[in-house]
């Protein structure tokens, strides 16, 4: 189910190398490293939430989850704001050669805001909504790839970073759509 997402998740680096060159790939890589590390910390949340959501009554879990997601979104928003403010200092200390990565990293940090929607995906897994999950896992990477192909040549690295935000917002909307459909 995730194979297309894994492929598209790595193709950004290949496209940057071929279209913008190795210097821009290095800038892009250093821009994404801190956010990927933060994301890896958050990836454990759906794993931890999975048993709890599965144990709850159907109606209770479906009703309480949106409120929990709002709280999680607020916490993540605070982390994003702090990162945006502290990124220039972080890069100046740890990656002074890649100070050009700061603006891309700050913008890329906005991808963290879409993380809570992954808990909706966990709910869809628990409720055995395979058809919905396949649609999300297939359509989202295809849209992401199309946006990459358009944005990268036109706008360069900033286009790629913004296309990630755009594609994640589309994926989030799909998760919410299928979650709301499940609630009905």
N, C-alpha and C positions, 0 to 999 in steps of 0.2 A: 504494500500500500504506500510506503514511504519512498520507494526507489526513485521516482521522478523528482521528488523534493530534494533528495540527497544529491542527485546529479545537478540540478539547477542551483543548489546551494554551493557548489564548487565551481560552476561555470563562470561566475562573476570574475574570479581571479584569472581564468584563462582569457576572458574577453579583455580585461584591463591590460594584461601582458601584450596581447596582440594589437589592440587598438591604441593604447596609450604608452606602452613601453614599460621597461623594468623599474625605472625610477618612480613612476606613478603607482606601480604595483606595490613597491616598498612603502610609499606614503599611505596607500590604502590599507595595507596589512597592518601597519602600526596604528592607524586610525581605528581599526576594528578590534584589535587585540584586547584592550581593556573592557570593551563592551561584551565581547564574547566570553570573557572571564566572569563578568557579572551575570550574564545569561546562564552560564553553567551552574552558578549558585542557585538561580531561580528554577532551573530545570527539575530540581528535586521536589518542588512544591506539588506538581500534578501527581507525582509518584506517591507522595505522602497523603495527598487528599483522596486518591483513588479508593482506598479501603473505607474511608469515612463516608464518602459519597455513596458508595455501594451499600453500606450498612444502613443508611438512613432510609426512611420511608420515601417512596417515589415523590409524593406531593411535597413533603417537607424539604427534600434535597433540591427539588426544582424551584421552590419558592425562596429558599434561603440563600442559594448560590449567588444570585445577582447582587444581593446586599454585601456578601463577602467579597465579591469581585470589585465592588466600588471601594471598599476599604483597602484591598490590596492595590488597586489602581492609585489611590491616594499615596500610599507608602512608596510605590514605585515612582510616582511623579516627584516626590520629595528627593528620592535618590537621583533621578535624572537632573533635577535642578542643581543639586549639589555637585554632581559630576560636571555639568556644563560650567559651573563657576570654578571648580577646582582643576579641570583638565589642563588649562595653560600652565599652571604650577606643576602639575604631575609630569607633563611632557618636558618642561624646562629642566626638571630634576632628573628624570629617568631616561628620556629620549631626546636630548637637546639637538641631535642631528636631524630629528624628524619633527621639528616644531611646525612644519607645514601641515602635519597631520591633524593638528588641533581642531581646526574648523570642521573637518570631515568627521572627526571623532565626536565632536559635540552634536553635530546633526545626527550622526548614526546612533547616538545614545537615545534618541527619540523612539527607536525601535523597541526599547524596553517597555514602553507604555502599552504595547499590544500584547504583552505577555499574559495578562490575566485571561484572555480569550482561550488560551490553551486549556484552562480548567473546564471550559465548556466542551472542548474536544474530549476531555476525560469523561465527562458526563455522557457524551454521545457513545463512547466506548462501553461504558457501564450498561447503558440502555440498549446496547447491541444495535446501534443505528449504522450498520455497515454501509448501506447505500449512501447515506449522507456523508459519512467519513470518506468514502471513495471519491465522491464528488469534490469535497474540500481538498483532499490530498492530490487529486489530479488537476483540477481546474486552477488552483492557486499557483502551483509551480509553472504551469503554462502561461498564465497571465504575467507572472514575475519575469519569465524569460522574454516574453514579447516586450515588456516595458524596458528590460535591460537592453535589448537589441535597438530599441528606438532612442532611449535616453543617453546611453553611453557615447555613441558617436556624435550626437548633437550637443550634449552639455558636458561631456567629460566625466570626471570623477564625481563631481557634485550631482550630476544627473543620475549616476549609479546609486549613490547614497539616498537621494530623494526617491528613486524608483523602488528601493527596498521599503521605505516608509509607506509609499503608495500601495505596493503589493501586500504588505502586512495589514494595512487598513482594509483592503478588499477581503483578505483571508479572515480577518476579525468579523467583518460584516457577514460573511458566510457562516461562521461559527454561531454568531448570534441568531441568524435567520433559522438555522436548523435546530438550535436550542429552543427558540420560541415555538417552532413548529412542533417540537417534541412536547412542550408544555401543554399545547392544545390537545 
